[in-house]
Amino acid sequence: MTRGKLVAVCGIDGSGKTTQIERAVDHLRSLDHEVLATRQPTDRYRQDPTVRAALDLQLDFREIAPELALFAAFDRLRHLREVVVPALDAGTWVVTDRYVYSSYAYFLSRGIADVEWLAALNRHAPRPDLTIVVDVPPELAAARIIRRDGSSRKREELDLERMTAVRAAFRDQPWGGHASYHLVDGTEPADIVWQSVQKLLDGLSA
């Protein structure tokens, strides 16, 4: 049986990646691929009280970043073992909303400067066959979030300085780039962004 492909779609909240993921899943299924849509980190991580408090800016993320990086890495490895790898082995394509590169970008912005330590934590995570980063300026992403969710700024994703650092990490790839990693301009209308995403998917599917 042919092993499935792992596709990671990354980007800051408000980048439009959710729309592109939905289109990607539908498109791959139209090509007769079995597709599993998932996301990292999982709800076990996202719903942890300490994580929620940090994301809502009630705690200083920098003070607990190493602890949360360990938690995130454990969450990822468990998810890979229980969900992602079995699906790939069964020939299913897996499209994940965020992946290890998102973890690198966010934790670098939270004050963990040791890229090698982050990479060591995630050394057992397989490299995606395709990584797509939907790239937008933080100001545009914040405006989209506020239109979508309201005006509350008690969220890390609305901290423009932090999100500027996250975006810079996605663009600069201090963890080391590879040929299957692609930036897509997310400032364009969704249909135009999709043209770029579809081209990358079709190149992988050919």
Secondary structure, 3 states (H helix, E strand, C coil): CCCCCEEEEECCCCCCHHHHHHHHHHHHHHCCCCEEEEECCCHHHHCCHHHHHHHCCCCCHHHHHHHHHHHHHHHHHHHHHHHHHHHHHCCCEEEEECCHHHHHHHHHHCCCCCHHHHHHHCCCCCCCCEEEEEECCHHHHHHHHHHHHCCCCCCHHHCHHHHHHHHHHHHHCCCCCCCCEEEEECCCCHHHHHHHHHHHHHHHHC
